[in-house]
Amino acid sequence: MLKVEEKTTLVGVSELRKVMTDVLEEIKTNRVVLTRRNRPVGIIIDYKEFKKMEETIEALEDQVLGQLAGHRASRKSKKSLTLEQAEKKVGLR
Protein backbone atom coordinates (compact mmCIF):
# COMPACT_ATOMS: atom_id res chain seq x y z
CA MET A 1 0.00 0.00 0.00
CA LEU A 2 1.17 3.50 -0.84
CA LYS A 3 -0.24 6.81 0.47
CA VAL A 4 -0.31 9.37 -2.36
CA GLU A 5 -2.50 12.27 -1.22
CA GLU A 6 -4.10 13.31 2.01
CA LYS A 7 -6.61 10.59 2.88
CA THR A 8 -5.79 8.51 -0.23
CA THR A 9 -4.03 5.15 -0.36
CA LEU A 10 -3.09 3.18 -3.51
CA VAL A 11 -3.38 -0.61 -3.50
CA GLY A 12 -2.67 -2.91 -6.42
CA VAL A 13 -5.45 -5.38 -7.22
CA SER A 14 -3.11 -8.33 -6.77
CA GLU A 15 -1.86 -6.88 -3.48
CA LEU A 16 -5.45 -6.44 -2.27
CA ARG A 17 -5.83 -10.18 -1.71
CA LYS A 18 -2.86 -10.15 0.67
CA VAL A 19 -3.74 -6.99 2.62
CA MET A 20 -7.55 -7.04 2.77
CA THR A 21 -7.59 -6.78 6.56
CA ASP A 22 -5.32 -3.72 6.40
CA VAL A 23 -7.45 -2.18 3.64
CA LEU A 24 -10.63 -2.60 5.68
CA GLU A 25 -8.90 -0.77 8.52
CA GLU A 26 -7.52 1.89 6.15
CA ILE A 27 -10.94 2.84 4.72
CA LYS A 28 -12.02 4.04 8.15
CA THR A 29 -9.80 7.10 7.65
CA ASN A 30 -8.73 7.12 3.97
CA ARG A 31 -9.98 6.45 0.49
CA VAL A 32 -8.30 3.44 -1.07
CA VAL A 33 -7.67 3.58 -4.82
CA LEU A 34 -7.31 0.18 -6.50
CA THR A 35 -4.80 0.03 -9.31
CA ARG A 36 -3.96 -2.46 -12.03
CA ARG A 37 -0.62 -1.96 -13.77
CA ASN A 38 -0.31 1.39 -11.96
CA ARG A 39 -3.61 2.69 -13.38
CA PRO A 40 -6.64 3.46 -11.19
CA VAL A 41 -9.45 0.92 -11.70
CA GLY A 42 -11.63 1.44 -8.64
CA ILE A 43 -12.02 2.99 -5.24
CA ILE A 44 -12.99 1.64 -1.84
CA ILE A 45 -14.51 4.06 0.67
CA ASP A 46 -16.14 3.75 4.05
CA TYR A 47 -19.86 2.93 3.82
CA LYS A 48 -20.82 6.00 5.87
CA GLU A 49 -18.90 8.24 3.47
CA PHE A 50 -20.60 6.52 0.52
CA LYS A 51 -24.05 7.12 2.05
CA LYS A 52 -23.24 10.81 2.61
CA MET A 53 -22.15 11.14 -1.03
CA GLU A 54 -25.30 9.37 -2.22
CA GLU A 55 -27.54 11.65 -0.09
CA THR A 56 -25.75 14.74 -1.44
CA ILE A 57 -26.25 13.60 -5.04
CA GLU A 58 -29.95 12.90 -4.42
CA ALA A 59 -30.43 16.32 -2.80
CA LEU A 60 -28.75 18.03 -5.76
CA GLU A 61 -30.91 16.05 -8.21
CA ASP A 62 -34.05 17.09 -6.30
CA GLN A 63 -32.97 20.72 -6.37
CA VAL A 64 -32.22 20.71 -10.10
CA LEU A 65 -35.44 18.87 -10.97
CA GLY A 66 -37.41 21.31 -8.81
CA GLN A 67 -35.86 24.25 -10.63
CA LEU A 68 -36.67 22.68 -14.00
CA ALA A 69 -40.27 22.06 -12.95
CA GLY A 70 -40.59 25.65 -11.76
CA HIS A 71 -39.17 26.95 -15.02
CA ARG A 72 -41.56 24.82 -17.06
CA ALA A 73 -44.53 25.91 -14.96
CA SER A 74 -43.67 29.57 -15.50
CA ARG A 75 -43.46 29.01 -19.27
CA LYS A 76 -46.99 27.58 -19.43
CA SER A 77 -48.47 30.98 -18.76
CA LYS A 78 -46.79 32.31 -21.89
CA LYS A 79 -48.38 31.88 -25.27
CA SER A 80 -47.32 28.73 -27.07
CA LEU A 81 -47.97 27.36 -30.55
CA THR A 82 -49.11 23.95 -31.67
CA LEU A 83 -46.95 22.09 -34.16
CA GLU A 84 -49.39 22.94 -36.96
CA GLN A 85 -49.34 26.64 -36.04
CA ALA A 86 -45.54 26.69 -35.97
CA GLU A 87 -45.34 24.93 -39.35
CA LYS A 88 -47.74 27.50 -40.89
CA LYS A 89 -45.75 30.34 -39.37
CA VAL A 90 -42.48 29.17 -40.98
CA GLY A 91 -44.18 28.29 -44.28
CA LEU A 92 -44.16 24.51 -44.11
CA ARG A 93 -47.95 24.25 -44.55
Backbone as CSV, one residue per row, in Angstrom:
resi,resn,N_x,N_y,N_z,CA_x,CA_y,CA_z,C_x,C_y,C_z
1,MET,0.846,-1.178,0.000,0.000,0.000,0.000,0.890,1.239,0.000
2,LEU,0.395,2.279,-0.690,1.166,3.502,-0.835,0.235,4.689,-0.654
3,LYS,0.547,5.588,0.290,-0.241,6.807,0.473,0.237,7.835,-0.534
4,VAL,-0.711,8.424,-1.315,-0.314,9.370,-2.356,-0.792,10.788,-2.105
5,GLU,-1.953,10.953,-1.548,-2.496,12.274,-1.223,-3.076,12.177,0.173
6,GLU,-3.448,13.326,0.714,-4.099,13.309,2.010,-5.348,12.443,1.920
7,LYS,-5.459,11.502,2.792,-6.606,10.591,2.876,-6.783,9.717,1.642
8,THR,-5.716,9.391,0.927,-5.793,8.511,-0.234,-4.662,7.492,-0.168
9,THR,-5.007,6.243,-0.378,-4.031,5.151,-0.365,-4.174,4.344,-1.642
10,LEU,-3.069,4.016,-2.310,-3.086,3.177,-3.510,-2.809,1.729,-3.130
11,VAL,-3.593,0.811,-3.714,-3.385,-0.614,-3.497,-3.541,-1.320,-4.830
12,GLY,-2.555,-2.110,-5.211,-2.670,-2.907,-6.425,-3.705,-4.004,-6.238
13,VAL,-4.414,-4.354,-7.302,-5.451,-5.375,-7.222,-4.867,-6.695,-6.713
14,SER,-3.715,-7.082,-7.222,-3.107,-8.334,-6.769,-2.693,-8.248,-5.300
15,GLU,-2.252,-7.074,-4.874,-1.860,-6.878,-3.477,-3.079,-6.906,-2.557
16,LEU,-4.228,-6.520,-3.077,-5.447,-6.444,-2.270,-5.750,-7.768,-1.588
17,ARG,-5.551,-8.860,-2.289,-5.825,-10.180,-1.707,-4.992,-10.409,-0.443
18,LYS,-3.780,-9.919,-0.450,-2.864,-10.148,0.666,-3.144,-9.224,1.853
19,VAL,-3.631,-8.013,1.564,-3.742,-6.994,2.617,-5.183,-6.565,2.890
20,MET,-6.140,-7.420,2.613,-7.553,-7.040,2.769,-7.859,-6.550,4.187
21,THR,-7.328,-7.211,5.191,-7.588,-6.779,6.562,-7.079,-5.365,6.781
22,ASP,-5.884,-5.072,6.270,-5.316,-3.720,6.399,-6.157,-2.701,5.628
23,VAL,-6.631,-3.082,4.458,-7.447,-2.176,3.636,-8.746,-1.842,4.363
24,LEU,-9.374,-2.851,4.954,-10.626,-2.598,5.684,-10.395,-1.641,6.851
25,GLU,-9.236,-1.706,7.454,-8.899,-0.768,8.519,-8.602,0.616,7.931
26,GLU,-7.925,0.641,6.803,-7.525,1.890,6.150,-8.727,2.719,5.699
27,ILE,-9.800,2.075,5.234,-10.942,2.842,4.719,-11.692,3.582,5.816
28,LYS,-11.385,3.295,7.064,-12.017,4.044,8.154,-11.547,5.496,8.154
29,THR,-10.342,5.739,7.634,-9.796,7.104,7.647,-9.405,7.615,6.268
30,ASN,-9.210,6.725,5.293,-8.726,7.124,3.974,-9.533,6.478,2.857
31,ARG,-9.484,7.097,1.699,-9.984,6.447,0.492,-8.891,5.521,0.001
32,VAL,-9.286,4.380,-0.537,-8.303,3.442,-1.069,-8.564,3.308,-2.569
33,VAL,-7.559,3.664,-3.367,-7.665,3.575,-4.821,-7.048,2.245,-5.251
34,LEU,-7.827,1.439,-5.970,-7.313,0.175,-6.500,-6.666,0.428,-7.848
35,THR,-5.505,-0.158,-8.049,-4.796,0.034,-9.310,-4.490,-1.318,-9.951
36,ARG,-4.424,-1.300,-11.258,-3.960,-2.456,-12.032,-2.937,-1.910,-13.014
37,ARG,-1.731,-2.446,-12.946,-0.619,-1.956,-13.766,-0.419,-0.447,-13.596
38,ASN,-0.507,-0.014,-12.358,-0.312,1.389,-11.956,-1.353,2.347,-12.522
39,ARG,-2.511,1.835,-12.919,-3.606,2.695,-13.376,-4.812,2.503,-12.467
40,PRO,-5.469,3.585,-12.067,-6.636,3.457,-11.190,-7.760,2.677,-11.878
41,VAL,-8.339,1.704,-11.157,-9.453,0.922,-11.704,-10.666,0.930,-10.789
42,GLY,-10.503,1.410,-9.563,-11.633,1.438,-8.640,-11.254,2.160,-7.367
43,ILE,-12.259,2.313,-6.509,-12.016,2.986,-5.237,-12.841,2.303,-4.161
44,ILE,-12.278,2.201,-2.983,-12.990,1.643,-1.837,-13.093,2.759,-0.803
45,ILE,-14.309,3.027,-0.353,-14.512,4.055,0.668,-15.363,3.479,1.785
46,ASP,-15.324,4.128,2.911,-16.136,3.746,4.053,-17.620,3.863,3.687
47,TYR,-18.433,2.948,4.164,-19.859,2.926,3.816,-20.555,4.215,4.252
48,LYS,-20.200,4.752,5.401,-20.820,5.999,5.875,-20.512,7.146,4.915
49,GLU,-19.276,7.198,4.433,-18.900,8.236,3.465,-19.678,8.057,2.163
50,PHE,-19.824,6.814,1.719,-20.603,6.524,0.515,-22.045,6.998,0.680
51,LYS,-22.664,6.702,1.817,-24.054,7.118,2.050,-24.176,8.633,2.039
52,LYS,-23.212,9.348,2.629,-23.235,10.813,2.605,-23.168,11.326,1.172
53,MET,-22.281,10.725,0.365,-22.149,11.140,-1.031,-23.458,10.882,-1.788
54,GLU,-24.051,9.728,-1.550,-25.299,9.372,-2.216,-26.425,10.346,-1.831
55,GLU,-26.527,10.691,-0.553,-27.539,11.646,-0.094,-27.320,13.023,-0.714
56,THR,-26.069,13.443,-0.829,-25.752,14.735,-1.438,-26.172,14.756,-2.909
57,ILE,-25.872,13.689,-3.623,-26.250,13.603,-5.043,-27.768,13.647,-5.187
58,GLU,-28.480,12.904,-4.346,-29.948,12.898,-4.416,-30.525,14.279,-4.116
59,ALA,-29.949,14.975,-3.133,-30.428,16.321,-2.797,-30.191,17.279,-3.967
60,LEU,-29.042,17.175,-4.606,-28.754,18.027,-5.763,-29.698,17.714,-6.924
61,GLU,-29.962,16.429,-7.158,-30.913,16.050,-8.214,-32.286,16.633,-7.928
62,ASP,-32.746,16.533,-6.674,-34.048,17.087,-6.304,-34.101,18.588,-6.548
63,GLN,-33.020,19.274,-6.191,-32.968,20.720,-6.368,-33.033,21.087,-7.853
64,VAL,-32.246,20.409,-8.665,-32.221,20.706,-10.098,-33.572,20.385,-10.736
65,LEU,-34.135,19.232,-10.405,-35.439,18.865,-10.974,-36.529,19.832,-10.531
66,GLY,-36.448,20.318,-9.285,-37.409,21.308,-8.806,-37.295,22.614,-9.576
67,GLN,-36.067,23.033,-9.853,-35.859,24.251,-10.634,-36.395,24.092,-12.053
68,LEU,-36.157,22.925,-12.653,-36.672,22.676,-14.003,-38.194,22.698,-14.019
69,ALA,-38.807,22.077,-13.019,-40.267,22.065,-12.950,-40.815,23.475,-12.776
70,GLY,-40.159,24.268,-11.948,-40.592,25.649,-11.762,-40.468,26.464,-13.041
71,HIS,-39.378,26.241,-13.755,-39.167,26.952,-15.021,-40.240,26.561,-16.038
72,ARG,-40.531,25.276,-16.123,-41.563,24.818,-17.065,-42.930,25.361,-16.684
73,ALA,-43.230,25.394,-15.410,-44.528,25.912,-14.961,-44.676,27.384,-15.305
74,SER,-43.592,28.138,-15.185,-43.672,29.571,-15.501,-43.828,29.795,-17.002
75,ARG,-43.345,28.877,-17.816,-43.463,29.009,-19.269,-44.885,28.718,-19.745
76,LYS,-45.641,27.933,-18.997,-46.994,27.576,-19.433,-47.902,28.788,-19.522
77,SER,-47.634,29.790,-18.720,-48.474,30.982,-18.765,-48.218,31.813,-20.016
78,LYS,-47.092,31.590,-20.656,-46.789,32.311,-21.887,-47.476,31.631,-23.058
79,LYS,-47.709,32.403,-24.088,-48.376,31.877,-25.266,-47.481,30.860,-25.961
80,SER,-48.071,29.739,-26.335,-47.317,28.726,-27.073,-48.078,28.368,-28.346
81,LEU,-47.382,27.750,-29.268,-47.966,27.364,-30.549,-48.054,25.851,-30.640
82,THR,-49.062,25.369,-31.354,-49.112,23.951,-31.666,-48.124,23.697,-32.797
83,LEU,-47.859,22.431,-33.072,-46.950,22.094,-34.163,-47.490,22.617,-35.493
84,GLU,-48.782,22.459,-35.717,-49.391,22.942,-36.962,-49.246,24.457,-37.101
85,GLN,-49.476,25.192,-36.002,-49.343,26.644,-36.045,-47.904,27.054,-36.342
86,ALA,-46.948,26.370,-35.738,-45.537,26.686,-35.966,-45.148,26.393,-37.414
87,GLU,-45.648,25.280,-37.959,-45.336,24.932,-39.351,-45.925,25.971,-40.307
88,LYS,-47.131,26.462,-40.049,-47.742,27.497,-40.890,-46.925,28.779,-40.804
89,LYS,-46.473,29.097,-39.568,-45.747,30.340,-39.372,-44.413,30.359,-40.143
90,VAL,-43.758,29.222,-40.262,-42.483,29.172,-40.979,-42.658,28.743,-42.448
91,GLY,-43.897,28.566,-42.870,-44.182,28.293,-44.276,-44.078,26.832,-44.692
92,LEU,-44.198,25.927,-43.754,-44.159,24.511,-44.114,-45.532,23.946,-44.447
93,ARG,-46.585,24.698,-44.206,-47.952,24.251,-44.546,-48.664,25.288,-45.319
